[in-house]
Amino acid sequence: MKKASLAVLGILVIAAGAALLMAQDKSKMVLKAGDEVFACNCGPSCPCMTLSRKEGACACGNPLAKAKVKSVGEDTAVLVIGGKEQTFKTVGKFMCACGPECKCDTISQSPGKCACGV
């Protein structure tokens, strides 16, 4: 009985660890130069810094703008939005919770709705 309990506990720990790793993957947007994404267009003073692969609204409520990735650094990306460059974090404090089938990859530095509406 004790061995069975330990086995079940071990499986639960492994499952929890796997769930945590999957959640962490959603917090990072992997980009490369030339990619087109949607980004907050409020300017560098806006704290939301929302990025998404899908058109929608950013965490601050304004529409996301189409942007092109100019360069990528460690946990940052320089985007060109309307002819102006702006640096965004590629690791979000908040991320879309729409599930694994959703491919919007929305991340933000402020809480708010996901570009896909979740």
Order of alpha helices (4+ residues) and beta strands (2+ residues): alpha-beta-beta-beta-beta-beta-beta-beta
